[in-house]
Amino acid sequence: DGGITQSPKYLFRKEGQNVTLSCEQNLNHDAMYWYRQDPGQGLRLIYYSQIVNDFQKGDIAEGYSVSREKKESFPLTVTSAQKNPTAFYLCASSFITGTPTGELFFGEGSRLTVL
Amino acid sequence: AQKVTQAQTEISVVEKEDVTLDCVYETRDTTYYLFWYKQPPSGELVFLIRRNSFDEQNEISGRYSWNFQKSTSSFNFTITASQVVDSAVYFCALSEGGGGNKLTFGTGTQLKVEL
């Protein structure tokens, strides 16, 4: 089935450790996105990429890093510099057209807990 | 800067009641796009509707309807004859004309439909 796969679904990390969240899509979408969801704060954009080997910071990029070596993959690393990393992380993808379509396709998310 | 406000944090209704979810937005652009997404307990967001700023026609899709009013900067979502399966978090989002598919989300409204 076509879709977006995020792994792991649940992840626990000790303070000071980096952790990488995986996001893979087989929808042949050009663009991929990482959002962070916190209770009462909605979704906030961390990073996005519209083409392989290129990505841009979103609203809350500090403490995070990404790569886009393949069209299908957009992993997110939560570094030890991220002050409050416990959150629900959502990956999304979309086509790029002349005008924004807004139809982002989302994965089921990864819940990161820092102990 | 663009902003989306969903003032209703949580709404509880009894099945078959109608319910309206409010969304108020702020933007300086004349061209923009508004969206509604549904987040069921499984976590992934599901696209429901997109509206561009030049199209103020209301839309109905089955039990769902949307009321877009530029004069009040609102894009409200009504579910008629609610069902338990409608229980979810609903997000309103905004994308400005030159913003590609980068969406600014509201904080979401948790809808609980009970028997």
Interface residues (C-beta under 8 A of the other chain):
Chain A: I4 A31 Y33 Y35 G40 Q41 G42 L43 R44 L45 Y48 Q50 G58 F88 L90 A92 S94 I96 T99 P100 T101 G102 E103 L104 F105 F106 G107 E108 G109
Chain B: V4 Q6 T9 Y33 F35 S42 G43 E44 L45 V46 F47 R50 N52 F91 A93 S95 G97 G99 G100 N101 K102 L103 F105 G106 T107 G108
